[in-house]
Amino acid sequence: MAPQYAPSLRSRLAPLLLFLQIGFIVVCSFFVEISNSTFSELTFYKIYAGFQDVNAMVILGFGFLGTFLARYGFSALGFNLLVAVIAIQWAIILRGLEAWYHSGKIVIDMRSLVDAEICAASAIISIGAVLGKTNPVQLVIITLLEVPGFLFNDWLLLTLLSEPPHGSFRFLHIFGAFFGLMMSSIMSREGSEQGFEKEKFDRTPGLFSMLGSVFLWMFWPSFNSSLVNPMDPEKRLMAMCNTYLALAVSAVTAFAVSVLSSSKGKLNLVHLQSSILAGGVAVGVSPPSFQPWEAMTVGFIAAVVSTVGFRYLKVHMLVAFQCHDTCAVLSTHGLPGLLGWLAHLLLQIRALDDHTM
């Protein structure tokens, strides 16, 4: 079934992009200033190193990860960059509204750039659910809706649940996955269950997609540590170590479960492309809170849930809910994120019991 694209991108995409970009430039010309007064030089370089890693993940990692579709590889890589740069600029402006309200200026520093990259990562996770069946105009609109929704969710958790600053960013995988599934359900149409013309796998695009997975696997410890207060080096170290251990365990487990779930007993690289990241997603909900063995256990369970979900859940969701999940973001980000949140909740209950005894 061929997707219904707009008759002319020239009459739709170009005006939309020019309007948005000129609007961003106008806002920045009046209200944005750059400042590094809140950080020392040493802290600046620490945050800058994390920014480089997160930037590589968002642009290269997620970009190549979406190239597994045979007839959509180049488009996926290009659209990933388009969504990322729009989401980053949009997030910088929206996150700076509070500072603008108090001082009349939106201040940009290294921390705000990292926060904007994290917002962009959530938007990219969301478009993974509709990849290959949306045109660029629709992707831009989804991005413009997702970023405010993510920041509103951040404000709710910060205000109502007293989450620490940037603490709610730990739920970016859950929010991004379920926002994408919601958009996929809204955009579903008759015949969606028959499959799409571009949802075919090929060896060469699969190789580039696996390259994206390896990029993400390498930089995920930095990504999770960027969610931790940079002024607390001990917690950042715990976050990096726990994430790396969880990723290692989830990679080994994904290989084993992929073989066990195959009727011919063969490895399925489509499973591995996403499932090897499940441990990092799950532990990322609260990376400094786990002991090493706890992080490894969470990584093990997350890999099992992700691989089995990719193998069976994607098809059943399409039949039962008319929800087509192209990149299986539910199995890659949603379920491991929920598992990590549940593990974090159990750790908090255990800590509360220890204090009351």
PyMOL commands that set and color helices and strands:
alter all, ss='L'
color gray80, all
select helices_A, chain A and resi 13-31+41-68+73-95+97-103+110-130+136-160+167-187+192-194+203-225+233-260+269-275+278-283+287-289+292-321+329-356
alter helices_A, ss='H'
color red, helices_A
select strands_A, chain A and resi 32-34+106-108
alter strands_A, ss='S'
color yellow, strands_A
deselect
rebuild
show_as cartoon
